[in-house]
């Protein structure tokens, strides 16, 4: 009887402990959901863009263990060439004609002159559409071979177009994540905080009218909820224009280009993130993610690193309701397609496509990217008023 009594006592205590744990979990989820529901009931405060260790370290106990914080910040990037857009920025600010302005920083290899020329002749030729204004900048690293000869060609191209941002680092695949961050640093230093920053690959085509309609939809959605309308553009989320990955498993095969050892990232899935073909966000948010990045360990998967891990780190560290994780990603039309559908460009029609990927950077796949960029433009451009391009 005594043994049965002790067993009942142990089971009773275990039941009480489990009940308390379940209650605490449900209560924490209730609080989180309540915070999410109240997102737009209070105005966002001004966020000062500072490379602030306190911001990165705050609430560290809530941050994922794999998003380690370094003891010293990563150095700021240096630029060899910068686009001459200061006058254009001043004119656009002074004119107050545009409803919003988007600056797209196109990640390009120094040797891809033909792609840059095709973009300048096609979607990059649009300065404005339906009240929205556009600027295109090409981001490259330094030539890896024959630096003098390669730089002379780039300098001549830059002199002709004044749209190249060359960062002082090797122009290779290994440095793509840092090249992306360098573009975020430049955007933060050079552009108004309420402008829209986009990053894109140089084998992407943009359907300008559909892009404008999508951004307008996101802004209107925020406008309906916002009490302080002057903050609307600065408080819109990261927009996965190309591909929104909800539950993407890490590549575990050592031979994969995107290999991630289980020891470094033990979870079955990456956090939700935008693939790097094209995503957009307010310049202010890009600046805060860049500030966080200077304290985070390097990860070779730039899209996961920036729009997944840094996003979570920033949301955990922020005191703003506007930066809760649930509000920091938005899925554009067609961005929820699976890998097979993306590769085959499934469901892309002039009525709904925003960006189209030519898949010119995949090893073993031969694609005439320039021809594809120009073909898309030829099919799409008659569908909207060219008179509004400027």
C-alpha positions in Angstrom: 0.0 0.0 0.0 2.8 2.4 0.9 4.5 1.7 -2.5 1.2 2.3 -4.3 0.7 5.5 -2.4 4.2 6.8 -3.3 3.5 6.0 -6.9 0.3 7.9 -6.9 2.1 10.8 -5.2 4.8 10.9 -7.9 2.3 10.7 -10.7 0.3 13.4 -9.1 3.3 15.7 -8.9 4.2 14.9 -12.5 0.6 15.8 -13.6 0.8 19.1 -11.8 4.2 20.0 -13.3 3.0 19.1 -16.8 -0.2 21.1 -16.3 1.8 24.2 -15.2 4.1 23.9 -18.2 1.3 23.5 -20.7 -0.5 26.5 -19.1 2.6 28.7 -19.4 3.1 27.7 -23.0 -0.5 28.5 -23.9 -0.3 31.8 -22.0 2.9 32.9 -23.8 1.3 32.0 -27.1 -1.8 34.0 -26.1 0.3 37.1 -25.2 2.2 36.8 -28.5 -1.0 36.6 -30.5 -2.4 39.6 -28.6 0.7 41.6 -29.4 0.4 40.7 -33.0 -3.3 41.8 -33.1 -2.3 45.1 -31.6 0.4 45.8 -34.1 -1.2 48.8 -35.7 -2.9 50.2 -32.6 0.2 52.2 -31.7 2.4 54.3 -34.0 5.9 53.1 -34.7 8.6 55.2 -33.0 11.6 56.7 -34.8 14.4 54.1 -35.1 17.8 55.6 -35.1 20.1 53.7 -37.5 23.2 53.1 -35.4 25.7 50.2 -35.5 24.7 49.5 -31.9 25.9 46.4 -30.1 23.1 46.9 -27.6 20.5 46.5 -30.3 22.1 43.2 -31.5 22.7 41.9 -28.0 19.2 42.8 -26.5 17.1 39.8 -25.6 19.9 37.5 -26.6 18.3 34.7 -24.6 15.4 34.8 -27.0 17.6 34.7 -30.1 18.4 31.4 -31.8 21.6 29.8 -30.7 22.9 29.5 -34.3 22.6 33.3 -34.8 25.8 34.0 -32.8 26.9 37.5 -31.9 30.6 38.4 -32.5 32.7 40.3 -29.9 33.8 42.9 -32.5 31.7 44.4 -35.3 32.5 43.6 -38.9 34.3 46.6 -40.7 32.3 48.9 -42.9 32.7 48.4 -46.6 34.7 50.7 -48.9 33.6 51.6 -52.4 35.8 52.2 -55.4 33.1 53.6 -57.6 29.7 55.1 -56.6 26.7 56.0 -58.8 26.2 59.7 -59.5 22.6 59.9 -58.3 22.8 62.6 -55.7 21.3 65.2 -58.1 18.5 62.8 -59.1 17.7 62.2 -55.4 17.6 65.9 -54.7 15.3 66.5 -57.7 12.9 63.8 -56.7 12.8 65.0 -53.1 12.3 68.6 -54.2 9.6 67.8 -56.8 7.4 65.8 -54.4 5.8 64.3 -57.5 6.3 60.7 -56.7 4.1 58.7 -54.3 7.1 56.6 -53.5 10.6 55.9 -54.9 12.3 52.5 -55.3 16.0 52.0 -55.8 16.9 48.6 -57.1 20.5 47.5 -56.5 21.3 44.8 -59.1 24.0 42.3 -58.0 26.1 41.8 -61.1 29.4 40.3 -62.1 32.0 42.7 -63.5 32.0 40.7 -66.8 28.2 40.8 -67.3 28.3 44.0 -69.3 25.8 42.6 -71.8 23.2 41.9 -69.0 23.6 45.4 -67.6 23.2 46.9 -71.1 20.0 44.9 -71.6 18.6 46.0 -68.2 19.4 49.6 -69.0 17.5 49.2 -72.3 14.5 47.4 -70.8 13.0 47.6 -67.4 15.9 49.8 -66.0 14.9 52.5 -68.5 11.8 53.3 -66.5 12.3 56.4 -64.3 8.7 56.6 -63.2 5.3 54.9 -63.7 1.9 55.9 -62.3 3.4 58.2 -59.8 6.1 55.9 -58.5 9.8 56.7 -59.3 12.7 54.3 -60.0 16.4 54.3 -59.9 18.6 51.3 -60.9 22.2 50.8 -59.6 24.5 47.9 -60.5 26.6 46.5 -57.7 29.9 44.7 -58.6 33.1 43.7 -56.9 36.7 44.3 -58.2 37.8 42.2 -61.2 39.6 39.0 -60.1 41.9 38.7 -63.1 43.8 41.4 -64.9 42.6 44.1 -62.5 44.0 47.0 -64.4 42.4 46.0 -67.7 39.1 44.9 -66.1 38.9 48.1 -64.1 39.5 50.3 -67.1 36.5 48.7 -68.9 34.3 49.2 -65.8 35.4 52.8 -65.4 34.6 53.5 -69.0 31.1 51.9 -68.5 30.6 53.9 -65.3 31.6 57.1 -67.1 29.0 56.5 -69.7 26.1 55.6 -67.4 27.1 56.7 -63.9 25.1 53.8 -62.3 27.8 51.5 -61.0 28.6 50.8 -57.4 31.9 49.0 -57.1 32.8 47.6 -53.6 36.3 46.9 -52.6 36.1 43.1 -52.5 36.7 40.2 -54.9 34.0 39.8 -57.5 33.2 36.1 -56.9 30.4 33.9 -55.6 32.0 33.5 -52.2 31.5 37.3 -51.5 27.9 37.6 -52.7 26.5 37.9 -49.1 29.0 40.6 -48.2 28.4 42.3 -51.5 24.6 42.4 -50.7 25.4 43.9 -47.3 27.6 46.5 -48.9 24.7 47.6 -51.1 22.5 47.9 -47.9 25.2 50.0 -46.3 25.4 52.3 -49.3 21.6 52.6 -49.5 21.4 53.4 -45.8 24.1 56.1 -46.1 22.8 57.6 -49.4 19.0 57.4 -49.6 16.1 58.8 -47.7 14.8 56.4 -45.1 11.2 56.3 -46.5 12.4 55.1 -49.9 12.2 51.5 -50.9 15.3 49.4 -51.3 15.3 46.4 -53.6 18.0 43.9 -54.3 17.9 41.8 -57.5 20.0 39.5 -59.6 21.1 40.6 -63.1 19.2 37.8 -64.8 15.8 39.0 -63.6 13.1 40.8 -65.6 10.8 43.3 -63.9 7.2 43.9 -65.0 7.1 47.5 -63.8 3.3 48.1 -63.7 2.7 44.9 -61.7 5.5 45.8 -59.4 3.9 49.2 -58.8 0.5 47.6 -58.2 2.0 45.1 -55.7 3.8 47.8 -53.7 0.7 50.0 -53.8 -1.3 47.1 -52.4 1.1 46.6 -49.5 1.1 50.3 -48.8 -2.7 50.6 -48.8 -3.0 47.6 -46.5 -0.7 49.4 -44.1 -2.4 52.7 -44.6 -5.8 51.3 -43.6 -4.3 50.2 -40.2 -1.9 53.0 -39.6 -2.9 56.0 -37.4 0.2 57.9 -38.3 0.3 57.9 -42.1 3.6 59.6 -42.5 5.3 56.5 -41.3 3.5 54.1 -43.7 6.2 53.5 -46.3 8.9 53.3 -43.6 6.9 50.6 -41.8 6.0 48.2 -44.6 7.5 44.7 -44.3 10.1 42.9 -46.3 8.5 42.0 -49.5 9.4 38.6 -51.1 8.9 39.7 -54.7 10.4 36.6 -56.3 10.2 33.7 -53.9 8.8 33.4 -50.3 10.1 30.2 -48.6 7.9 29.1 -45.8 9.5 25.8 -44.7 12.7 25.3 -46.7 14.9 22.5 -45.4 18.7 23.1 -45.3 20.8 21.2 -47.8 22.7 18.5 -45.9 24.6 16.9 -48.8 28.3 18.1 -48.6 28.4 18.4 -52.4 25.6 20.9 -52.5 26.4 24.6 -53.2 24.1 25.5 -50.3 25.4 22.8 -47.9 24.7 23.5 -44.3 26.1 21.1 -41.6 23.6 19.9 -39.1 26.1 20.8 -36.3 25.9 24.4 -37.3 22.2 24.5 -38.0 20.4 21.6 -36.3 16.8 22.6 -37.1 14.8 20.8 -39.9 13.8 24.0 -41.6 15.1 27.5 -42.2 13.0 30.3 -40.8 10.7 31.8 -43.4 12.8 34.0 -45.8 12.9 35.6 -49.2 15.1 34.1 -51.9 17.6 36.6 -53.2 16.4 36.9 -56.8 14.4 39.9 -55.8 13.1 41.3 -52.5 12.3 44.7 -51.3 12.0 46.7 -48.0 12.1 50.2 -46.7 15.6 51.8 -46.6 15.2 52.3 -42.9 14.7 48.5 -42.3 17.6 47.7 -44.6 19.7 50.0 -42.4 18.7 48.3 -39.2 19.4 44.8 -40.7 22.8 46.0 -41.9 23.5 47.3 -38.4 22.6 43.8 -37.0 24.7 42.1 -39.6 27.9 43.7 -38.4 27.6 41.7 -35.1 26.5 38.4 -36.6 28.7 35.5 -37.7 29.0 35.2 -41.5 26.7 32.8 -43.3 27.3 32.0 -47.0 23.6 31.8 -47.8 22.8 35.6 -48.1 19.1 35.4 -48.5 18.6 33.1 -45.5 21.1 35.1 -43.5 19.5 38.5 -44.2 15.8 37.9 -44.5 15.7 34.9 -42.2 18.2 35.0 -39.4 18.9 38.7 -39.2 15.2 39.4 -39.4 14.5 37.2 -36.4 17.5 38.7 -34.5 16.2 42.2 -35.2 12.6 41.4 -34.3 13.8 39.8 -31.0 15.9 42.8 -30.2 13.4 45.5 -31.1 10.9 47.1 -28.7 8.7 48.1 -31.6 5.4 46.4 -32.2 5.9 47.1 -35.9 8.9 44.7 -36.1 7.4 41.6 -34.7 8.4 38.6 -36.8 4.9 38.0 -38.2 4.9 41.5 -39.8 8.3 41.4 -41.5 7.6 39.3 -44.5 5.0 39.6 -47.3 4.5 37.1 -50.1 4.0 38.7 -53.5 1.9 37.1 -56.2 3.5 33.9 -57.6 6.2 34.0 -54.8 4.8 30.8 -53.2 5.6 28.6 -56.1 7.7 25.5 -55.5 11.2 24.9 -57.0 9.9 23.1 -60.0 7.4 25.8 -60.8 10.1 28.5 -60.3 12.5 26.8 -62.7 9.8 26.4 -65.3 8.5 29.9 -64.8 5.0 28.4 -64.3 1.9 30.7 -64.3 3.8 33.7 -65.5 1.5 35.8 -67.6 1.6 39.5 -68.3 -1.4 40.0 -66.0 0.2 38.6 -62.9 4.0 38.3 -63.3 6.1 40.7 -61.3 9.6 39.3 -61.9 10.8 36.5 -64.2 14.0 34.6 -63.7 16.1 33.7 -66.7 18.2 31.3 -64.6 21.5 32.4 -66.1 23.6 31.7 -63.0 23.0 28.0 -62.8 26.0 25.7 -63.6 25.4 23.4 -66.5 22.4 25.3 -67.8 22.9 27.4 -71.0 20.5 30.3 -71.2 20.8 33.4 -73.4 20.0 35.8 -70.5 20.3 39.0 -72.7 17.9 37.6 -75.3 15.4 36.6 -72.5 15.5 40.0 -70.9 14.9 41.7 -74.2 12.1 39.2 -75.2 10.3 39.8 -71.9 10.5 43.5 -72.4 9.2 43.3 -75.9 6.2 41.3 -74.8 5.4 43.4 -71.7 6.2 47.0 -72.6 3.2 47.5 -75.0 0.8 46.7 -72.2 1.4 49.9 -70.3 1.8 53.6 -71.1 5.4 54.2 -72.2 4.7 57.9 -71.9 4.9 57.7 -68.1 8.5 56.3 -68.1 10.2 59.7 -68.6 
